[in-house]
């Protein structure tokens, strides 16, 4: 398998995630875009792990850690969005101006 | 070997198109379902790179748990199902496309110039070795991550819990 196309597609997924974060208005959709970014990082880690053939398999181990942390992040993030929705009756991030002065 | 390359390119193309759909569709449910397809295609890519344990973890944790959580979030926050023109902030669209495009160009320039070559796919399982490494060399971060998950569990319950519930308990 050639390395470069996979890496370029991973970079494209990363920038698509950035685009989603900047453009989306719904907070849940922003969290979805963050998942896209984490997924692109995972692809990069696995690709370099296979490419370098590391004896400690650090690429795979880091990917497993990233997946675990991402699961925790989604749980906390959705809890925060839920609490904001309960207080504000909306999930649109441009209406969350609690910390703006 | 030729057919393998063709399959890889089709896979990458499908990955890209589903990812584009995640960020451009104006339907929240479609975005979540497209993310399922993106993750499934990523798992297939991991399988082709002979890292089958990570592929299985991706399917179990992401497609099995995280997406369900997302669908719960979408339903509970009463995001308008179906097409919704209000989903995107049109003011930010040009800026977002410019920033994302420049990041993509920069990254792909660096990656194409920095890395080259072929990956030889080895047959056979690496899961046993991975488990041994995870529980010997990386056992401290492994335990640390379990504490992080516990903290996230408690934090999630604390955040999502209604304050009235506490008051009701006091009254009872």
Contacts between the chains, C-beta under 8 A, distances in Angstrom:
chain1	res1	chain2	res2	distance
A	1	B	4	7.2
A	1	B	5	7.5
A	1	B	8	5.7
A	1	B	48	6.9
A	1	B	49	7.0
A	1	B	118	7.0
A	1	B	119	4.8
A	1	B	121	6.4
A	2	B	5	7.2
A	2	B	8	7.8
A	2	B	117	7.9
A	2	B	118	6.0
A	2	B	119	7.7
A	3	B	115	5.6
A	3	B	116	6.7
A	3	B	117	5.6
A	3	B	118	7.1
A	3	B	119	5.9
A	4	B	111	7.0
A	4	B	112	5.6
A	4	B	115	6.8
A	4	B	116	6.6
A	5	B	8	7.4
A	5	B	9	6.9
A	5	B	12	5.7
A	6	B	8	7.7
A	6	B	12	6.6
A	6	B	45	7.3
A	7	B	108	7.8
A	7	B	111	4.3
A	7	B	112	7.7
A	7	B	115	6.3
A	8	B	108	4.8
A	8	B	111	6.3
A	8	B	112	6.8
A	9	B	12	4.6
A	9	B	15	6.0
A	9	B	16	5.8
A	11	B	103	7.9
A	11	B	104	5.6
A	11	B	107	3.7
A	11	B	108	4.9
A	11	B	111	6.1
A	12	B	16	5.9
A	12	B	19	7.3
A	12	B	104	5.8
A	12	B	108	7.6
A	13	B	15	7.3
A	13	B	16	7.6
A	13	B	19	5.1
A	13	B	38	7.8
A	14	B	103	7.0
A	14	B	104	7.6
A	14	B	107	6.6
A	15	B	100	4.1
A	15	B	101	6.8
A	15	B	103	4.7
A	15	B	104	3.8
A	15	B	107	7.2
A	16	B	19	5.1
A	16	B	20	6.3
A	16	B	22	7.3
A	16	B	23	5.3
A	16	B	100	6.7
A	17	B	23	7.4
A	18	B	96	7.5
A	18	B	99	6.3
A	18	B	100	4.7
A	18	B	103	5.8
A	19	B	23	5.6
A	19	B	96	4.8
A	19	B	97	6.3
A	19	B	99	7.6
A	19	B	100	3.7
A	20	B	22	6.9
A	20	B	23	3.7
A	22	B	92	5.3
A	22	B	95	6.7
A	22	B	96	3.5
A	22	B	99	6.4
A	22	B	100	7.3
A	23	B	23	7.1
A	23	B	88	5.2
A	23	B	89	5.9
A	23	B	92	5.3
A	23	B	93	5.6
A	23	B	96	4.4
A	24	B	23	7.4
A	24	B	87	6.8
A	24	B	88	6.4
A	24	B	89	7.3
A	25	B	86	6.6
A	25	B	87	5.9
A	25	B	88	6.3
A	25	B	89	4.9
A	26	B	28	6.6
A	26	B	77	7.7
A	26	B	79	5.6
A	26	B	87	5.9
A	27	B	77	7.6
A	28	B	28	7.1
A	28	B	70	6.5
A	28	B	73	4.7
A	28	B	74	5.5
A	28	B	77	6.2
A	28	B	79	6.5
A	29	B	28	6.6
A	29	B	31	6.2
A	29	B	87	6.7
A	31	B	70	7.1
A	31	B	73	7.5
A	32	B	22	6.3
A	32	B	31	5.8
A	32	B	32	6.7
A	32	B	35	5.7
A	32	B	70	6.4
A	33	B	22	7.4
A	33	B	23	6.1
A	35	B	35	6.4
A	35	B	62	7.6
A	35	B	66	6.9
A	36	B	19	6.0
A	36	B	22	6.0
A	36	B	23	7.3
A	36	B	35	7.1
A	36	B	38	7.0
A	39	B	38	6.7
A	39	B	39	6.5
A	39	B	42	5.7
A	39	B	62	8.0
A	42	B	42	7.1
A	42	B	54	7.7
A	42	B	58	7.4
A	43	B	42	6.2
A	43	B	45	6.7
A	46	B	45	7.8
A	46	B	46	5.5
A	46	B	49	5.7
A	46	B	51	5.4
A	46	B	54	6.3
A	47	B	49	6.9
A	47	B	119	7.5
A	49	B	51	6.9
A	50	B	49	4.6
A	50	B	50	7.1
A	50	B	51	6.9
A	50	B	119	5.1
A	50	B	121	7.5
A	51	B	115	7.4
A	51	B	117	7.0
A	51	B	119	5.3
A	56	B	133	5.9
A	56	B	137	6.3
A	57	B	126	6.8
A	57	B	129	6.8
A	57	B	130	5.5
A	57	B	133	5.7
A	60	B	51	5.5
A	60	B	53	7.1
A	60	B	54	5.3
A	60	B	126	7.7
A	60	B	130	5.8
A	61	B	130	7.2
A	61	B	133	6.6
A	61	B	134	5.9
A	61	B	138	5.5
A	63	B	51	7.9
A	63	B	54	5.1
A	64	B	53	7.9
A	64	B	54	6.4
A	64	B	57	6.0
A	64	B	134	7.3
A	65	B	141	6.6
A	65	B	145	5.9
A	67	B	54	7.9
A	67	B	57	5.7
A	67	B	58	6.5
A	67	B	61	5.3
A	67	B	62	7.0
A	68	B	61	7.6
A	68	B	145	5.1
A	68	B	148	7.6
A	68	B	149	6.6
A	69	B	145	7.1
A	69	B	148	6.7
A	70	B	62	7.9
A	70	B	66	7.2
A	71	B	61	5.6
A	71	B	65	6.5
A	71	B	66	5.9
A	71	B	149	7.6
A	72	B	148	5.8
A	72	B	149	5.5
A	72	B	151	7.9
A	72	B	152	3.6
A	73	B	152	7.7
A	74	B	66	5.2
A	74	B	69	5.7
A	74	B	70	7.2
A	75	B	69	6.8
A	75	B	152	5.3
A	75	B	153	7.3
A	75	B	156	4.6
A	76	B	152	5.5
A	76	B	155	5.7
A	76	B	156	5.7
A	76	B	159	7.1
A	78	B	69	6.0
A	78	B	70	7.5
A	78	B	72	7.4
A	78	B	73	4.4
A	78	B	156	7.9
A	79	B	155	7.2
A	79	B	156	4.3
A	79	B	157	8.0
A	79	B	159	3.9
A	79	B	160	4.3
A	80	B	159	6.0
A	81	B	73	6.3
A	81	B	77	6.3
A	82	B	73	7.1
A	82	B	76	6.2
A	82	B	77	7.0
A	82	B	159	7.6
A	82	B	160	5.2
A	83	B	159	5.4
A	83	B	160	6.5
A	85	B	76	7.3
A	85	B	77	4.6
A	85	B	78	7.8
A	86	B	162	7.4
A	91	B	77	4.0
A	91	B	78	7.9
A	91	B	79	6.2
A	92	B	86	7.9
A	94	B	89	6.5
